[in-house]
Amino acid sequence: MAKKARTLKPGPGRTVLQEDGTPWPADGMEAPDTAFVRRRIRDEDLVPAAPKPAPKEASEK
């Protein structure tokens, strides 16, 4: 069974590259459950981050 994607961010003082070579966003992003991501978590290169809140719809006045 596949695990759910989770929101991760680079650990304190770390710069982490994604598998495609682009920098991991400092405020975090959803990460798939891959061997690459699990290895970054195990090495504490990536740490859990609070999920980004869903955008609120503009209310009518």
PEQUIKA-V456188 format. One record per backbone hydrogen bond with DSSP energy under -0.5 kcal/mol. CO is the residue of the C=O (numbers start at 0). NH is the residue of the N-H. E is the energy in kcal/mol with one decimal. If there is no record, write none. Layout:
co nh e
CO NH E
CO NH E
This chain:
co nh e
5 7 -0.5
5 30 -3.2
6 48 -2.2
7 28 -2.1
8 46 -3.1
10 13 -2.1
15 23 -3.5
17 20 -2.1
21 17 -3.4
24 27 -1.6
28 7 -2.5
30 5 -1.6
31 33 -1.5
33 37 -2.7
34 38 -2.1
35 39 -1.9
36 40 -2.2
37 41 -2.5
38 42 -2.0
39 44 -2.5
39 45 -1.5
40 43 -1.5
44 10 -2.7
46 8 -2.7
